[in-house]
Amino acid sequence: MPIASGWRMIRSEAGAFPDPSALSDTVQWIAAEVPGTAAASLAKAGLWQFETHELLETYDFWYRTAIEGKGVTRLCFEGLATLAEVYLDGALILTSENMFLPHEVEVILSGTHRLDLCFRALEPVLNQKHKRARWRPRLPSAPNLRFIRTTLLGHAPGWSPPVHAIGPWRGIFQIEPGRLCIRNADLRATLDGTRGRLDVRLDVEGAEAQDAKIICAGSSAALTRNAGGQLAAHLELENIQPWWPHTHGEPALHAVTAEIGAMVIDLGRVGFRKIEVDRGADGKGFGLTINGVPLFCRGACWTSADIVGLSATRETYMPGLLLMRDAGMNMLRVGGTMVYEGDEFYRLCDELGLMVWQDFMFANFDYPVDDEAFMRSATEEAQQFLARTQASPSISVLCGGSEVAQQAAMFGLPEKTWSNILFDSVLPQAVADLRPDVPYVPHTPYGGELPFVAHEGISHYYGVSAYCRPLEDARRADVRFASECLCFANVPDAAPFTLERDAPKIEHPVFAPRIPRDTGAAWFFEDVRNFYLEALYGVDAASLRQQDPGRYLDLSRAVTAEVMEATFAEWRRTGSITRGGLVWFFQDLWPGAGWGVVDSLGEPKSSYFGLKRAFKPVTVIFTDEGINGLRLHLINETAVAKPVHLSLMALRDGEVPVMRAKRELILDPRSTIMLPATDLWGGFFDTTYAYRFGEPSHDVTFAQLYDAGSNELIAEAFHFPLGRGHACHELGIEAELIQDHTDWHLTLTAKRLAQSIHISDEIFAAEDNWFHLAPGHSRRIKLVPRHPTHATPRGSIAAVNGTSIAYGNDS
């Protein structure tokens, strides 16, 4: 039974109330949400917001409610952040110093009782003196956080808003005596060829083993007591439908039910799949195979769907995870600077076919592994998380932590300091015991002569992006697997960057403070974005921002989408040794031009749409091979053959065809093929303008891939041999607004190539955006209402190489 109602909360100075006896109803209590955080309750009461910059970790927070019961009862606390005390009728029954660790306390109830929780201020503990670490990372705001098991969210001033995880952030429950209770369900689903194997062990209270069985996928087996007193069963399931990431197949799940006497208990769903690590021909790489099929893993690093309240509801998680699925992402990473997400998160990833790279919550620090209490807590934390998520097929990699080995190596410390017993022994043992079906890696990045090199193992690749390397570096670096990559100050389409009428400058109170930066670096990630803006469009970013801020913002949005799409084209091409890339990161934590490809309100940015094109399971991509010409790479990741039509065309002045070719092909299942453009042209043509014999004959080449059966457009690719800034023309864009039953669509055409078309509508969102439009071809874009409405779409359509037009009832 959840203890979720009647909660009240107060904020007090640190140490003002040593125990609940000093608290009374005359204190100024406010309503509190449980599960939830102090910040969320204060914000709901109008007493806190980001802009106040008030550090909540300097205060104590008290929570109070009443509970009822009789006899022996268990109180279950799934997460208390972070230095917590629990009192029943004024008596201390629990202390906790780990926000990730669940607790159970057995108590005796005799009616109505008062339950008090106290969350002590973190700041005094952060200021205590401790043994000096071997290195001091720049990311966290306080070095003593290495001793405290709490999230780094709120403690990383370069990119995280100043909101701290305080309060009962996960559920609190009451279990009455005498009820049948499954305290632990150990479900192990494995795949051997086409055969699924399910091993079940249940810790059951209040039931005998008589007439007990387990049921899955139409088969059943008796549950019997094993030597450890558990109810156990083994099922062999022939021709079981396996679980796949959605890009490669169906994420099939199978319900598991226990029947114990007259009780029927839903144990959730399992997926049967086999994941293995592929080190490559030289043994230095890192890739995943699932059910024997090599994968290209792509997606983004998850942040938090609710940075203030840390909500773990299905409704909170669903919008972001659907956006990931719909963008063709097949993997996300929960990094060590975040939190372990709630059960519904992993259930949704199971259902949607999204693989999860899961870090344990360790990052950057030289952790005190010689402290027995710390290690005991860390070990139990890992075991509890693995047990809680044990049946989840989406968890595909388990990683010790983020940038710990990298930090030690970058500070010049010897190799023996790069890791420790926590990452090399304790965590892998917990994985071996509880999730032997999931590969374990001790660190990210990890695997080369230095932990952070890109050409071996796992890297955090920022050659293209933070380090302002040319786009060619994505290939030159020989990236094997990037568990982080491609961070930019991605400008959102909407507020706070909508320009005011007649405003000559970009002015907003949070424009600069919320542009992310690496602590200690002399540059911001806006500078990084400007570097590529100048490289791709041939403009001076500083001058453009002063003279034409609207165009500056449009090019800033377009360039991050173009860079991301080009980088993943390199990594997915035929012959690439790269097996995955996860963009840092998915969603902004607060309004601003953050690293997220989705803004803090859940609206996709331009970079999201660039990734959506780059991640298609069936697609065509270009790579510029210089004097070796332009190459087309056709990819089919699905399990079925794809008959397709391929067309290739080169245009002068964005309009006049100078070369064209067509070919019909059948793309084999799970295949990638390469075609030189000259093979389609039937002879030499300087498609990349590498030989420079005379004036350039064209300024754009585009390929289109159509389904041979339906003639629907599957994918497009564009190449600009002279640079994007040279392909600017009067476009002649036309738009027709059509209502099809209850749905609205825009049909777009252009006389000349339109670059990075963007559709702006305050009421409706475009399902595709920031795309190129070839002349003579129409695109039909669905408009989806942001909220229930009877309004008619009305907005504007613009391209970065042309002027805008209006559509709707005022157009």
C-alpha positions in Angstrom: 0.0 0.0 0.0 1.6 3.3 -1.0 2.0 5.9 1.6 1.4 8.8 -0.7 -1.3 11.1 0.7 -1.5 13.6 3.5 2.2 14.6 3.4 3.3 18.0 4.6 6.8 19.6 4.4 8.8 22.4 6.0 12.2 23.9 5.2 14.4 24.9 8.1 17.9 26.1 8.7 20.5 23.3 8.9 20.3 21.7 12.4 17.5 23.9 13.6 15.4 20.8 14.7 17.5 17.9 16.0 14.5 15.6 16.2 10.7 15.8 15.6 9.9 16.8 19.1 10.5 20.5 18.3 8.1 20.4 15.3 4.5 21.4 15.7 1.5 22.3 13.7 2.3 26.0 14.3 5.3 25.6 12.0 4.6 26.8 8.4 3.9 23.5 6.7 3.2 23.2 3.0 1.6 20.4 1.0 4.2 17.9 -0.2 4.1 15.3 -3.0 5.4 11.8 -2.2 7.1 10.4 -4.2 8.8 13.7 -5.1 11.4 16.2 -4.2 11.6 19.2 -2.0 12.2 21.4 -5.0 9.0 20.1 -6.7 6.9 20.8 -3.6 8.4 24.3 -3.2 7.9 25.1 -6.9 4.3 24.0 -6.7 3.8 26.3 -3.7 5.4 29.2 -5.6 8.4 29.3 -3.2 11.2 28.2 -5.6 12.3 28.5 -9.2 15.5 28.1 -11.3 16.0 31.9 -11.5 16.3 32.4 -7.8 19.6 30.4 -7.8 18.8 29.3 -4.2 20.8 26.3 -3.1 18.5 24.0 -1.4 21.3 21.8 -0.1 22.0 24.4 2.6 18.6 23.6 4.3 17.0 20.8 6.3 13.6 19.5 5.0 11.1 17.7 7.2 8.2 15.6 5.9 5.2 14.4 8.0 2.2 12.3 7.6 0.0 9.8 9.5 -0.1 6.0 8.9 -2.5 3.4 10.2 -2.1 -0.3 10.9 -2.1 -3.1 13.4 0.5 -5.7 14.2 3.9 -6.3 12.6 4.2 -4.2 9.4 7.0 -3.5 7.0 7.7 0.1 5.9 9.5 0.2 2.5 11.4 3.3 1.3 12.5 3.0 -2.3 14.7 6.1 -2.3 15.5 8.8 0.2 17.7 11.7 -1.0 20.2 11.9 0.5 21.1 12.3 4.2 17.9 11.0 5.7 16.4 10.1 9.1 13.1 8.3 9.5 11.1 8.6 12.8 7.9 6.8 13.9 6.1 8.6 16.7 9.3 10.5 17.4 11.6 7.4 17.6 14.4 7.1 15.1 13.9 3.9 13.1 16.2 4.4 10.0 19.1 6.5 8.8 20.2 6.5 5.2 23.2 8.1 3.4 22.6 6.7 -0.1 19.8 8.1 -2.2 19.9 5.1 -4.5 19.5 2.5 -1.9 16.0 1.1 -0.9 15.3 0.2 2.7 12.8 -1.9 4.7 12.0 -1.5 8.4 9.8 -3.8 10.4 7.6 -2.0 12.9 4.7 -2.8 15.2 1.6 -0.6 14.6 -1.4 -0.3 16.9 -3.7 2.2 15.2 -2.7 5.7 13.9 0.9 6.8 14.0 3.0 9.7 13.0 5.7 9.2 10.4 8.4 11.9 10.1 11.2 12.1 7.6 14.2 14.5 7.9 16.6 15.3 5.0 19.6 17.0 6.4 21.5 19.8 4.7 24.3 18.5 2.4 26.4 21.6 2.6 27.9 21.1 6.1 29.0 17.6 5.1 30.5 18.8 1.8 32.7 21.3 3.8 34.1 18.6 6.1 37.8 17.6 5.9 38.5 14.2 4.3 41.5 12.3 3.0 42.8 14.0 -0.1 41.9 12.5 -3.4 44.5 11.6 -6.0 42.8 13.9 -8.5 40.2 16.6 -8.3 37.8 16.6 -11.3 36.5 19.9 -12.6 33.0 18.8 -13.5 31.4 18.6 -9.9 31.0 21.7 -7.8 32.3 20.0 -4.6 35.2 17.5 -4.3 33.6 15.9 -1.2 30.7 14.6 -3.3 32.9 11.6 -3.9 32.0 10.4 -0.4 28.3 10.8 -0.8 26.0 8.6 -2.7 23.9 11.2 -4.5 23.3 12.3 -8.0 25.6 14.8 -9.7 22.6 16.5 -11.2 22.5 20.0 -9.7 26.2 19.7 -8.8 27.7 20.2 -12.3 27.5 24.0 -12.9 28.7 23.8 -16.5 25.5 22.2 -17.8 23.1 21.2 -15.0 20.7 23.7 -13.4 21.1 24.4 -9.6 18.4 22.0 -8.4 19.4 19.4 -5.9 17.8 16.0 -5.3 16.3 16.2 -1.8 13.4 14.3 -0.4 11.5 11.0 -0.8 12.1 10.9 -4.5 10.9 7.3 -4.9 7.9 5.6 -3.4 7.1 4.7 0.3 5.0 1.6 0.9 3.4 -0.2 3.8 3.2 -4.1 3.7 0.7 -5.6 6.1 1.3 -8.9 7.8 -0.3 -12.2 6.6 -0.5 -11.3 2.9 1.0 -13.4 0.2 4.1 -11.5 -0.7 6.8 -12.1 -3.4 9.8 -10.3 -1.9 12.0 -11.1 -4.9 11.4 -12.5 -8.3 14.5 -13.7 -10.1 13.6 -14.1 -13.8 16.3 -15.2 -16.2 15.4 -15.4 -19.8 18.0 -16.6 -22.3 18.0 -17.5 -26.0 19.8 -20.4 -27.6 19.1 -20.4 -31.3 15.3 -20.5 -31.6 14.9 -21.9 -28.1 14.0 -19.7 -25.1 14.9 -20.7 -21.6 13.3 -19.2 -18.5 14.6 -19.8 -15.0 12.4 -18.5 -12.2 13.2 -18.3 -8.5 10.7 -16.6 -6.1 11.1 -15.6 -2.5 7.6 -16.0 -1.3 6.0 -15.3 2.1 2.6 -16.4 3.3 2.2 -19.3 0.9 3.0 -23.0 0.6 4.4 -24.6 -2.5 1.3 -26.7 -3.1 -0.3 -26.3 -6.6 2.2 -23.6 -7.7 3.3 -23.2 -11.3 4.8 -20.7 -13.6 3.3 -19.9 -17.0 5.0 -18.2 -20.0 4.3 -18.2 -23.8 1.6 -20.9 -23.5 3.8 -23.3 -21.5 3.9 -24.0 -17.8 6.1 -25.7 -15.2 5.6 -26.6 -11.6 7.1 -24.3 -8.9 8.9 -26.4 -6.3 11.0 -25.5 -3.2 14.7 -25.5 -3.8 17.5 -25.9 -1.3 17.4 -22.2 -0.5 13.7 -22.3 0.3 12.7 -20.5 -2.9 9.9 -21.5 -5.3 11.8 -22.4 -8.5 10.9 -23.6 -12.0 12.6 -24.0 -15.4 10.8 -23.6 -18.8 12.1 -24.6 -22.3 10.2 -22.7 -25.0 10.7 -23.9 -28.6 10.6 -21.4 -31.5 10.2 -18.5 -29.2 9.8 -15.1 -30.7 13.0 -13.2 -29.8 13.4 -9.6 -28.6 15.0 -7.2 -31.0 15.8 -3.5 -30.9 13.0 -1.9 -33.0 15.4 -1.0 -35.9 16.1 -4.6 -36.5 12.9 -6.5 -35.7 10.1 -6.8 -33.2 10.8 -6.2 -29.5 8.7 -9.2 -28.5 7.8 -9.6 -24.9 6.2 -12.6 -23.1 4.1 -12.4 -20.0 5.1 -14.4 -17.0 2.5 -15.5 -14.5 2.8 -17.4 -11.2 -0.2 -19.4 -9.9 0.2 -20.1 -6.2 -2.8 -21.8 -4.9 -5.8 -19.7 -5.8 -3.6 -16.6 -6.3 -2.7 -15.5 -9.8 0.3 -13.1 -9.8 1.5 -11.1 -12.7 5.4 -11.2 -12.7 5.7 -8.8 -15.7 7.2 -9.6 -19.1 10.5 -11.0 -20.3 12.3 -10.9 -23.6 14.5 -13.6 -25.0 17.6 -12.3 -26.7 21.4 -13.0 -26.7 23.8 -10.0 -26.6 27.5 -10.4 -27.2 30.5 -8.1 -27.5 32.3 -8.0 -30.9 35.9 -6.8 -30.5 36.5 -6.7 -34.3 39.1 -8.5 -36.4 42.0 -6.9 -34.5 40.5 -7.4 -31.1 40.6 -3.7 -30.3 37.1 -2.6 -31.2 33.8 -2.6 -29.4 30.4 -3.5 -30.9 27.3 -5.5 -30.0 25.7 -8.4 -31.7 22.1 -9.3 -30.8 20.8 -12.7 -31.6 23.9 -13.2 -33.8 23.3 -10.0 -35.9 25.9 -7.2 -35.7 24.3 -3.8 -34.7 25.1 -0.2 -35.4 24.0 1.4 -32.1 22.8 5.0 -32.3 20.9 7.3 -30.0 21.6 9.7 -27.2 22.5 10.0 -23.6 19.4 10.3 -21.4 19.3 13.1 -18.9 16.1 13.4 -16.9 12.5 13.8 -18.0 11.8 15.8 -14.8 14.9 17.4 -13.3 12.9 19.1 -10.6 10.7 16.3 -9.3 12.5 13.3 -10.7 9.2 11.7 -11.4 9.3 8.1 -12.4 5.8 7.7 -13.9 5.0 6.2 -17.3 3.4 9.5 -18.3 6.6 11.3 -17.6 8.9 9.0 -19.5 6.6 8.2 -22.5 7.0 11.4 -24.6 10.8 11.4 -24.6 11.1 7.7 -25.3 8.6 7.8 -28.1 10.6 10.7 -29.7 13.7 8.5 -29.4 12.0 5.5 -31.0 10.5 7.7 -33.8 13.9 9.2 -34.6 15.4 5.8 -35.4 17.4 5.7 -32.2 17.9 2.1 -30.9 20.0 2.8 -27.8 20.2 5.3 -25.0 22.7 5.7 -22.2 21.9 6.5 -18.6 25.2 8.0 -17.6 26.9 7.9 -14.2 26.1 11.6 -13.6 22.4 11.0 -13.6 20.1 8.7 -11.5 18.9 5.1 -11.8 15.5 5.6 -13.5 12.2 4.1 -12.2 10.7 0.7 -13.2 8.4 2.2 -15.8 11.4 3.6 -17.7 12.9 0.2 -18.3 9.5 -1.4 -19.0 8.9 1.3 -21.7 12.4 0.7 -23.2 11.5 -3.0 -23.3 8.3 -2.3 -25.1 9.7 0.2 -27.6 12.8 -1.8 -28.5 15.3 0.8 -27.1 18.5 -0.8 -25.8 19.8 0.8 -22.6 23.5 1.3 -21.9 23.3 1.6 -18.1 26.1 3.2 -16.1 26.2 2.6 -12.4 26.0 6.0 -10.7 29.7 6.7 -10.4 31.4 9.5 -12.4 34.7 11.5 -12.4 35.8 11.0 -8.8 38.6 9.1 -7.1 36.1 7.1 -4.9 37.1 6.1 -1.4 37.2 2.4 -2.0 39.2 1.8 1.2 36.2 3.0 3.2 34.3 -0.2 4.3 31.0 1.6 4.8 31.1 3.3 1.4 31.9 0.0 -0.3 29.2 -1.9 1.5 26.6 0.8 0.5 27.9 0.9 -3.1 27.7 -2.9 -3.4 24.2 -3.1 -2.0 23.2 -0.3 -4.3 24.4 -2.2 -7.4 22.8 -5.4 -6.3 19.4 -3.7 -5.6 19.4 -2.1 -9.0 20.3 -5.3 -10.8 17.7 -7.3 -8.9 15.0 -4.6 -9.6 15.6 -4.6 -13.4 16.6 -8.2 -13.8 13.9 -9.2 -16.2 14.5 -6.2 -18.5 15.8 -7.3 -22.0 16.5 -3.7 -23.0 19.5 -3.4 -20.6 22.2 -4.2 -23.1 25.5 -2.9 -21.5 26.3 -2.4 -17.8 29.1 0.0 -17.2 31.0 0.8 -14.0 31.0 4.5 -14.3 31.7 7.6 -16.4 35.1 9.2 -16.9 36.8 7.9 -13.8 39.6 6.2 -15.7 39.8 9.2 -18.1 40.1 11.7 -15.3 43.0 9.8 -13.7 44.8 9.4 -17.0 44.3 13.0 -18.1 45.8 14.2 -14.8 49.0 12.2 -15.8 48.6 9.5 -13.1 50.0 6.0 -13.7 47.9 3.3 -15.2 47.5 1.5 -11.9 45.4 4.4 -10.6 43.0 4.4 -13.5 40.7 1.8 -11.9 40.1 0.2 -8.5 38.4 -2.7 -6.8 34.9 -1.2 -7.2 35.1 -1.3 -11.0 37.3 -4.3 -11.4 35.9 -6.7 -8.9 32.8 -5.6 -6.9 30.6 -4.3 -9.8 31.5 -7.1 -12.3 30.8 -9.7 -9.6 27.3 -8.2 -9.0 26.7 -8.3 -12.8 27.9 -11.9 -13.0 25.6 -12.9 -10.2 22.4 -11.1 -11.2 22.7 -10.2 -14.9 25.1 -12.6 -16.6 23.2 -12.0 -19.9 24.5 -8.4 -20.1 28.1 -7.4 -21.1 30.0 -5.4 -18.4 32.6 -2.8 -19.1 34.4 -1.1 -16.2 34.5 2.5 -17.5 33.5 4.8 -20.3 35.6 5.8 -22.0 37.9 2.7 -21.9 39.9 0.3 -23.9 43.0 1.9 -25.5 46.6 2.7 -24.5 44.9 5.7 -22.9 41.3 5.3 -21.8 40.0 8.1 -24.0 41.5 7.4 -27.4 39.0 6.9 -30.1 40.7 4.2 -32.2 40.3 1.4 -29.5 37.5 0.3 -27.3 34.9 2.9 -26.1 35.5 6.6 -26.5 33.8 9.9 -25.7 34.4 11.3 -29.1 34.4 15.1 -29.4 36.9 15.6 -32.3 34.0 16.9 -34.4 32.2 19.3 -32.0 34.0 20.3 -28.8 37.6 20.2 -30.3 36.6 21.9 -33.6 38.2 19.3 -35.8 37.1 19.2 -39.5 34.3 16.9 -40.4 36.9 14.5 -41.9 38.1 13.7 -38.4 35.1 11.5 -37.8 36.7 9.0 -40.2 40.3 9.9 -39.4 39.9 9.2 -35.7 38.9 5.6 -36.4 36.1 5.7 -33.8 35.1 2.3 -32.6 32.2 3.1 -30.4 31.3 6.6 -29.0 29.3 6.3 -25.8 29.3 10.1 -25.9 29.7 12.4 -29.0 28.7 15.5 -30.8 27.8 18.0 -28.2 26.8 21.5 -29.4 24.9 24.4 -27.9 21.8 23.4 -29.9 19.5 26.3 -30.4 15.8 25.5 -29.8 13.2 26.6 -32.3 11.0 28.4 -29.7 11.4 30.6 -26.7 13.6 32.0 -25.2 15.2 32.6 -28.6 12.3 33.9 -30.6 13.4 37.4 -31.6 11.2 40.3 -30.6 9.9 42.5 -33.3 12.4 45.2 -34.3 14.9 43.9 -31.8 18.4 44.4 -33.4 20.2 41.9 -31.1 19.7 38.6 -29.5 18.9 39.5 -26.0 17.5 37.3 -23.3 18.5 37.0 -19.6 19.4 33.3 -19.9 20.9 33.2 -23.4 24.5 33.3 -22.3 24.4 31.8 -18.7 22.7 28.7 -20.0 25.0 28.0 -22.9 26.9 24.9 -21.7 30.6 24.8 -21.1 33.2 22.5 -19.6 34.2 23.9 -16.3 37.7 25.4 -16.6 37.6 25.8 -20.4 38.0 29.2 -21.9 35.3 28.7 -24.5 31.6 28.0 -24.6 29.8 25.5 -26.8 28.4 28.4 -28.8 31.9 29.0 -30.0 32.0 25.4 -31.2 28.8 25.8 -33.1 30.1 29.1 -34.7 33.2 27.3 -35.9 31.1 24.9 -38.0 28.7 27.6 -39.0 31.6 29.4 -40.6 33.1 26.3 -42.1 29.9 25.0 -43.7 28.3 28.3 -44.8 31.3 30.6 -45.4 30.0 33.4 -43.2 31.5 35.4 -40.3 29.5 34.3 -37.3 30.2 37.4 -35.2 29.3 39.8 -37.9 26.2 37.9 -38.9 24.9 37.8 -35.3 25.2 41.6 -35.1 23.9 42.4 -38.6 21.2 39.8 -39.1 20.4 37.9 -35.8 17.5 36.1 -37.3 19.6 34.6 -40.0 22.3 33.8 -37.5 19.9 31.8 -35.4 18.5 29.9 -38.5 22.0 29.0 -39.6 22.9 28.1 -36.1 20.0 25.7 -36.0 20.7 24.3 -39.5 24.4 23.7 -38.9 24.2 21.3 -36.0 21.7 19.1 -37.9 24.0 19.1 -40.9 27.1 18.2 -38.9 25.4 15.4 -37.0 23.9 13.9 -40.1 27.3 14.1 -41.9 29.2 12.5 -39.0 26.8 9.5 -38.7 27.0 9.1 -42.5 30.8 8.5 -42.1 30.2 6.1 -39.3 27.5 4.1 -41.0 29.1 3.9 -44.5 30.3 0.6 -46.0 33.6 -0.5 -44.5 33.3 1.7 -41.4 34.8 0.2 -38.2 32.5 2.4 -36.1 29.8 0.3 -34.3 27.9 3.0 -32.4 27.5 6.6 -31.4 25.4 8.2 -28.6 24.9 12.0 -28.8 25.5 14.0 -25.6 22.7 14.5 -24.8 19.0 13.9 -25.4 17.0 16.6 -23.6 17.9 20.0 -22.1 17.5 20.2 -18.3 16.2 23.8 -18.5 15.3 26.4 -21.1 18.3 27.5 -23.2 20.7 26.5 -26.0 21.8 23.4 -24.2 23.4 20.2 -25.4 20.0 18.5 -25.8 18.6 17.6 -29.2 15.2 18.1 -27.6 14.5 21.3 -25.6 13.4 21.3 -22.0 9.7 21.4 -22.9 10.1 18.2 -25.0 10.1 20.0 -28.4 12.6 18.6 -31.0 15.3 20.9 -32.1 16.9 21.0 -35.6 19.6 18.5 -34.6 16.9 16.0 -33.6 15.6 16.0 -37.2 19.1 15.7 -38.5 19.6 12.6 -36.4 16.2 11.3 -37.5 17.4 11.3 -41.1 20.8 9.8 -40.2 19.3 6.9 -38.2 16.9 5.4 -40.7 17.1 1.6 -40.8 16.8 1.7 -44.6 18.6 4.7 -46.1 21.0 6.1 -48.6 24.0 8.2 -47.6 26.8 10.0 -49.4 30.5 10.1 -48.6 32.9 12.5 -50.4 36.0 10.5 -51.3 37.8 13.5 -52.9 39.6 12.5 -56.2 38.0 9.0 -55.8 34.6 10.6 -56.3 31.3 10.5 -54.6 30.1 7.2 -53.1 26.6 6.1 -52.3 26.0 3.7 -49.4 22.7 1.8 -49.2 21.7 0.3 -45.9 19.0 -2.2 -45.0 19.0 -3.2 -41.4 15.7 -5.0 -41.5 15.2 -8.7 -41.6 13.5 -8.6 -45.1 14.8 -7.8 -48.6 13.9 -4.3 -49.9 13.2 -3.8 -53.6 14.0 -0.1 -54.3 14.4 2.5 -57.0 17.5 4.7 -56.7 17.8 8.0 -58.5 20.8 10.3 -58.6 20.9 13.8 -60.0 23.4 16.7 -60.2 22.0 20.3 -60.5 23.4 23.6 -61.7 22.1 26.7 -59.9 20.0 24.4 -57.8 17.6 23.8 -60.7 19.1 22.6 -64.0 20.0 18.9 -64.3 23.4 18.3 -65.7 23.6 14.6 -64.9 21.0 12.1 -63.9 20.8 8.3 -63.4 18.4 5.6 -62.1 18.8 2.1 -60.9 16.6 -0.6 -59.6 18.0 -2.7 -56.7 17.1 -5.3 -54.2 18.7 -4.6 -50.8 19.4 -7.8 -49.0 18.4 -8.2 -45.4 20.9 -6.7 -42.9 23.1 -5.5 -45.6 25.2 -2.4 -46.6 26.4 -1.9 -50.2 28.5 0.8 -51.8 28.1 2.2 -55.3 30.5 4.8 -56.8 28.6 7.6 -58.4 30.5 7.0 -61.6 28.9 3.5 -61.8 25.5 5.2 -62.0 26.6 8.0 -64.3 28.2 5.4 -66.7 31.4 7.4 -67.0 33.6 10.1 -65.5 31.9 13.1 -64.0 33.7 15.3 -61.4 30.8 15.0 -58.9 33.0 16.1 -55.9 34.6 18.9 -58.0 38.0 17.5 -56.9 39.8 17.7 -60.3 38.6 21.3 -60.9 38.9 21.2 -64.7 37.2 24.5 -65.5 34.3 26.1 -63.8 32.2 23.9 -61.6 29.3 22.3 -63.5 27.0 21.9 -60.6 26.4 23.0 -57.0 24.4 20.1 -55.6 24.0 16.4 -56.1 21.1 14.5 -54.5 20.1 10.9 -54.3 16.6 9.5 -53.6 15.6 6.0 -52.5 12.1 4.9 -53.2 10.2 1.8 -52.2 9.7 -0.2 -55.4 6.3 -1.4 -54.4 4.6 1.7 -53.1 6.9 4.3 -54.8 7.1 6.1 -51.4 10.2 8.1 -50.7 12.3 6.2 -48.1 15.4 8.4 -47.8 17.4 11.2 -49.4 21.0 12.4 -49.4 22.5 15.7 -50.5 26.1 16.7 -51.4 27.3 20.3 -51.9 30.7 20.2 -53.7 31.2 23.9 -53.4 29.8 24.2 -49.8 26.3 25.0 -48.6 26.9 28.7 -48.8 27.3 28.5 -52.6 23.9 26.9 -53.3 21.8 30.0 -52.6 19.0 30.8 -55.1 15.6 32.3 -55.4 13.6 29.2 -54.5 10.0 29.6 -55.5 8.7 27.6 -52.5 5.0 26.9 -52.7 2.8 25.3 -49.9 -0.6 23.8 -49.9 -2.4 23.3 -46.6 -4.7 20.2 -46.8 -7.1 18.7 -44.3 -7.4 14.9 -44.6 -10.2 13.8 -42.3 -9.0 15.2 -38.9 -5.3 15.5 -39.9 -3.6 18.5 -41.4 -0.8 18.3 -43.9 1.5 20.7 -45.8 2.5 19.8 -49.3 5.7 21.7 -50.3 7.3 22.2 -53.6 10.2 24.4 -54.8 11.5 25.5 -58.2 15.1 25.3 -56.9 16.8 23.4 -54.2 15.7 24.6 -50.8 18.1 24.0 -47.9 17.1 23.3 -44.3 13.4 24.1 -44.8 11.9 24.9 -41.4 8.2 25.1 -40.6 7.1 27.3 -37.7 3.7 27.1 -36.2 2.8 28.0 -32.6 -0.2 25.6 -32.4 1.0 22.7 -34.7 4.3 20.8 -34.8 5.7 19.5 -38.1 6.5 15.7 -38.0 9.6 16.5 -40.2 11.6 19.7 -40.2 14.9 21.2 -41.2 15.1 19.1 -44.4 16.3 19.9 -47.9 13.7 19.9 -50.7 14.8 19.0 -54.2 13.2 20.9 -57.1 10.5 19.1 -59.0 9.7 16.9 -56.0 6.9 17.5 -53.4 7.0 16.7 -49.7 3.9 16.0 -47.7 4.4 16.9 -44.0 1.9 16.1 -41.3 1.1 18.8 -38.8 0.3 17.5 -35.3 -1.4 19.7 -32.8 0.7 20.4 -29.7 -2.4 20.5 -27.6 -6.1 19.6 -28.3 -7.4 22.3 -30.6 -10.0 23.2 -33.2 -7.8 25.8 -34.7 -6.5 25.8 -38.3 -2.7 25.6 -38.8 -1.1 28.9 -39.4 2.6 29.6 -39.7 5.6 30.2 -41.9 7.9 28.2 -44.1 11.5 29.3 -44.7 14.8 27.9 -46.0 18.3 29.1 -45.1 18.9 29.9 -48.7 15.7 31.8 -49.4 12.9 33.9 -48.0 9.9 32.7 -46.0 6.3 32.3 -47.0 3.2 32.1 -44.8 0.5 29.4 -44.8 -2.9 29.2 -43.1 -5.9 31.5 -42.9 -3.8 34.7 -43.1 -1.5 33.6 -45.9 
